[in-house]
């Protein structure tokens, strides 16, 4: 890895590499903390995003920069570009923001609620056409692959299909749309104690139903041990609505979007690439998410 990072650094004025260490090696990104003669930075290898997808993300980060939204911004290369390439994967160097993954409590949840609401209110989305990969069309396509899949997870396929059939006609139409992050989970945020320093990893950003972002963030910040914490949920919604009030129509459909985003996360794992590759970690996560769907559905949540 030393050789690859050094090669990338040749395109920047950041000095020679001193140290590096792996931070996360997830399904979508490989992140390193690198220290050079000029400071500390984040080195990211985008393992799933296309070059077009990464370019869209960079353009969006420029909008966030103008709005002074708390994110880690990419650094410009000597050729005025932001994206390099190593072994056919896009590579970007970002500012490194010191902090940690937050603990889930009333204060951290409020910080996230306000930040997500501010993001959802940003203008300028008219020039972006991308929608979230978790959508009805992709779910139908996925279900159609179950019978011919290499690995047959009978219970998972049954539970997923039943959940989708319940939700597909319950997702509200004519709901407000705009910029969404699409994956606000604790490990995609940086906190200093209870204070939000940055939201990171915008590769799932898109223009879509704002309630999707609300539901996904609730899945990220309001569950402990796979159970919905109603106190955290209330804190999140109060904070969110202090910045952006939910419409009556949105409140009617909020419960469905909490369910849909849980099922949608299961669909992401199934698509990448559980049908053809055995992965015990992914299998356990999908089972957890489908159990979450069942438990939250049984709560029969109502929002007014």
Helices and strands as residue ranges (DSSP letters): H 2-9, E 17-25, E 29-36, E 39-46, H 51-66, E 84-86, E 89-95, H 106-121, G 125-127, H 136-143, G 146-148, H 154-167, E 177-180, G 186-188, E 189-192, E 195-199, E 206-209, H 210-221, E 223-224, E 227-228, H 230-243, H 248-269, I 270-274, H 280-299
